[in-house]
Amino acid sequence: MRMEYETLKLERIEDHLLLVTLNRPDAANALNTQMGYDLNEMWGHFYIDQEDIRCIVVTGSGDRIFCAGGDLKERNNMTDETWQKQHALFEQAMMHMTDCPIPIISAVNGAAFAGGLEFVLGSDFAYGAPHARFALTEVTLGIMPGAMGTQNLPRAVGIRRAKEIILTGTPFSAQEALEWGVLNRICEEGKLMEETLETARKICNNAPISTRQAKKSLNVATQIDLKNGYGFEIEAYNRMVPTEDRLEGVRAFNEKRKAEFKGR
């Protein structure tokens, strides 16, 4: 796994836990072309090889801004062709992120606007600092959400709330994000990373094949009908029956000890 990127900081906190920091602090961690390349490569790699990483936490550099969205200074006076080529990078990065089999938690340390909020919505769930702010402001700029925002936001908050958020472009608070379903938890000031990593460790302690298969099945739940979704669930379930981890989990339960999962 490549650990050095121009716009991302990767830190393996523990054997199975990776912290990814959007690292453009002088530009509000905005998504520029290079970050598009970096995210594409990173998420694409994890689809192929998880390297025994069992949970990924994503946050922004600093304590004020998670990600301000697309870098509008770089985009100023872009030609149509250049704009669309750049956006194709972000489109592919979001698809790679969606397809990543490893559970992803966003630790929203500040403002998450436009593409920044779409990044949060693309993770499996999110915790936020009390001062975090959120918005999909694209319609105020003559564009619209284009990193799965019109797809992921309704699935999180419902279609009517999503229309209000997207069509007005109005920012909303961490408390509203919690009440509407964008955030799973608001952490006490100064405890965001501590609480997020605590949850990530719980995931890391579980059987990795189980968490990956469960994530796949959960993702399908909003895509297809109940009967076919259940069929997918059973196929995912049967993947675990012949594993060493299944035997270890049951054995550890009966021996009243902590299971030691190997991902096999």
C-alpha positions in Angstrom: 0.0 0.0 0.0 1.3 3.4 -0.9 1.5 5.6 2.2 2.8 8.9 0.7 0.4 11.1 -1.3 0.6 14.8 -2.1 -2.9 15.6 -0.8 -3.6 12.8 1.6 -2.0 11.7 4.9 -2.2 8.0 5.7 -1.4 6.7 9.1 -1.7 3.1 10.2 -2.9 3.7 13.8 -2.8 0.0 14.7 -2.4 -3.3 12.8 -6.0 -3.2 11.3 -6.9 0.5 11.6 -6.0 3.2 9.0 -6.5 7.0 9.5 -6.8 9.0 6.2 -6.5 12.8 6.5 -7.6 15.1 3.7 -4.4 17.2 3.8 -4.7 20.6 2.1 -5.0 22.8 5.2 -4.0 26.0 3.3 -6.9 25.4 0.9 -9.6 24.3 3.3 -8.9 20.7 2.3 -10.6 21.4 -1.0 -10.8 18.8 -3.7 -8.3 19.7 -6.5 -7.2 17.7 -9.5 -4.3 16.1 -7.6 -6.6 15.0 -4.8 -8.9 13.4 -7.4 -5.9 11.4 -8.6 -4.8 10.5 -5.1 -8.3 9.4 -3.9 -8.8 7.4 -7.1 -5.5 5.5 -6.5 -6.1 4.9 -2.8 -9.7 3.7 -2.9 -9.0 1.7 -6.1 -6.2 -0.1 -4.3 -8.4 -1.1 -1.4 -10.9 -2.7 -3.7 -8.1 -5.0 -4.9 -6.1 -5.5 -1.7 -7.4 -4.7 1.8 -4.0 -5.5 3.4 -5.7 -6.7 6.6 -7.1 -3.2 7.2 -10.5 -3.7 8.9 -11.6 -0.1 9.3 -10.7 3.3 7.7 -11.3 6.6 9.5 -11.4 9.7 7.3 -11.0 13.2 8.6 -9.8 16.7 7.5 -6.5 18.4 8.4 -6.9 21.0 11.2 -9.8 21.6 13.5 -12.1 23.9 11.5 -12.7 22.3 8.1 -13.3 18.7 7.0 -13.5 19.6 3.3 -14.8 22.7 1.6 -15.7 20.9 -1.6 -14.2 21.5 -5.1 -11.3 23.9 -5.3 -12.9 26.9 -6.9 -9.7 28.8 -7.3 -8.3 26.0 -9.5 -11.6 25.8 -11.3 -11.8 29.5 -12.1 -12.0 30.0 -15.9 -11.6 26.3 -16.6 -12.7 25.3 -20.1 -15.7 23.0 -20.4 -13.5 20.1 -21.5 -11.0 20.5 -18.6 -13.9 20.8 -16.1 -15.5 17.6 -17.3 -12.2 15.7 -17.3 -11.5 16.8 -13.8 -15.0 15.9 -12.6 -14.6 12.5 -14.1 -11.8 11.9 -11.6 -14.1 12.8 -8.7 -16.8 10.6 -10.2 -14.5 7.6 -10.4 -13.1 8.3 -6.9 -16.6 8.2 -5.4 -17.4 4.9 -7.2 -14.1 3.4 -5.9 -15.1 4.7 -2.4 -18.5 3.1 -2.7 -17.0 -0.2 -3.8 -14.4 -0.2 -1.1 -15.1 -3.4 1.0 -13.5 -2.0 4.2 -15.9 -0.1 6.5 -15.3 3.7 6.3 -16.1 6.2 9.1 -16.0 9.9 8.5 -14.8 12.0 11.5 -16.2 15.4 10.6 -14.0 17.9 12.3 -15.5 21.0 10.8 -17.2 22.4 7.8 -18.2 19.8 5.2 -19.6 21.7 2.2 -20.5 20.5 -1.3 -18.1 17.7 -2.3 -17.0 17.6 1.3 -20.5 16.6 2.4 -20.8 14.2 -0.5 -17.6 12.6 0.8 -19.3 12.2 4.3 -22.4 10.7 2.7 -20.2 8.3 0.7 -18.8 6.8 3.9 -20.6 4.1 5.8 -21.4 6.4 8.7 -20.1 9.6 10.3 -19.4 11.2 13.7 -19.1 15.0 14.0 -17.7 17.7 16.2 -20.3 20.1 17.7 -19.1 23.0 15.5 -19.3 21.0 12.3 -21.4 22.6 9.5 -22.8 21.0 6.4 -24.2 22.2 3.0 -24.6 21.2 -0.6 -24.1 24.6 -2.1 -23.7 23.7 -5.8 -26.9 25.3 -7.0 -25.7 28.6 -5.7 -22.7 28.3 -8.1 -24.6 27.3 -11.2 -24.0 23.6 -10.9 -25.5 20.7 -8.9 -24.2 17.9 -6.7 -22.2 15.5 -8.9 -20.5 13.2 -6.5 -23.5 11.0 -5.7 -25.1 13.7 -3.5 -28.5 13.5 -5.1 -28.4 9.7 -4.6 -26.8 9.3 -1.1 -28.5 12.3 0.6 -32.1 11.1 0.1 -31.1 7.7 1.4 -29.8 9.3 4.5 -32.4 12.0 5.2 -35.4 11.2 3.0 -36.4 12.7 -0.3 -38.3 15.7 0.9 -35.5 16.9 3.3 -32.9 16.2 0.6 -34.8 18.4 -1.8 -34.8 21.2 0.8 -31.1 20.9 1.4 -30.0 20.7 -2.2 -32.5 23.2 -3.8 -31.8 25.9 -1.3 -28.1 25.3 -0.7 -28.6 26.4 2.9 -26.0 25.3 5.5 -27.2 23.3 8.5 -25.7 22.5 11.9 -24.3 19.4 13.4 -27.4 19.0 15.6 -29.6 19.1 12.5 -27.3 16.7 10.7 -27.7 14.3 13.7 -31.5 14.7 13.8 -31.8 14.2 10.0 -29.5 11.2 9.7 -26.3 12.6 8.2 -24.4 12.1 11.4 -24.7 9.1 13.8 -23.2 11.0 16.7 -22.0 14.4 17.9 -18.9 14.0 20.0 -18.0 16.3 22.8 -15.6 19.1 21.9 -12.1 17.7 21.6 -13.2 14.1 21.7 -14.2 13.5 18.0 -11.1 11.4 17.1 -11.1 9.5 20.4 -14.7 8.4 20.1 -14.4 7.7 16.3 -11.3 5.5 16.9 -13.1 3.7 19.7 -15.9 2.7 17.4 -13.4 1.8 14.6 -11.6 -0.5 17.0 -14.8 -2.3 17.7 -15.2 -3.0 14.0 -11.5 -4.0 13.8 -12.1 -6.6 16.6 -14.8 -8.3 14.6 -14.4 -10.9 12.0 -13.2 -9.0 8.8 -14.9 -11.3 6.3 -18.1 -10.9 8.3 -18.0 -7.1 8.3 -17.1 -6.9 4.6 -19.9 -9.3 3.7 -22.4 -7.5 5.9 -21.4 -4.1 4.4 -22.1 -5.5 0.9 -25.5 -6.8 1.9 -26.4 -3.6 3.7 -25.5 -1.6 0.6 -27.8 -3.7 -1.6 -30.7 -3.2 0.8 -31.5 0.2 -0.7 -31.1 -0.9 -4.2 -33.4 -3.9 -4.7 -36.6 -5.4 -3.4 -36.8 -7.4 -0.2 -36.9 -10.9 -1.6 -33.9 -10.4 -3.9 -32.1 -8.5 -1.1 -32.6 -11.4 1.2 -31.3 -13.7 -1.5 -28.2 -11.6 -1.7 -27.9 -11.7 2.1 -28.0 -15.5 2.2 -25.3 -15.7 -0.5 -23.2 -13.3 1.6 -23.9 -15.3 4.7 -22.9 -18.6 3.2 -19.5 -17.1 2.3 -18.7 -17.2 6.1 -19.8 -20.8 6.9 -16.5 -22.5 5.7 -14.2 -19.9 7.3 -11.8 -20.4 10.2 -13.2 -17.2 11.7 -16.6 -18.8 12.0 -15.2 -21.7 13.9 -13.0 -19.4 16.1 -16.0 -17.2 16.9 -18.2 -20.0 18.2 -15.2 -21.7 20.0 -14.3 -18.4 21.7 -17.9 -17.9 22.8 -18.0 -21.3 24.4 -14.6 -20.9 26.0 -15.6 -17.5 27.4 -12.6 -15.7 25.8 -12.1 -13.0 23.2 -12.0 -14.3 19.6 -8.9 -13.9 17.6 -10.0 -13.4 14.0 -7.5 -14.0 11.2 -9.7 -13.1 8.2 -9.6 -16.6 6.9 
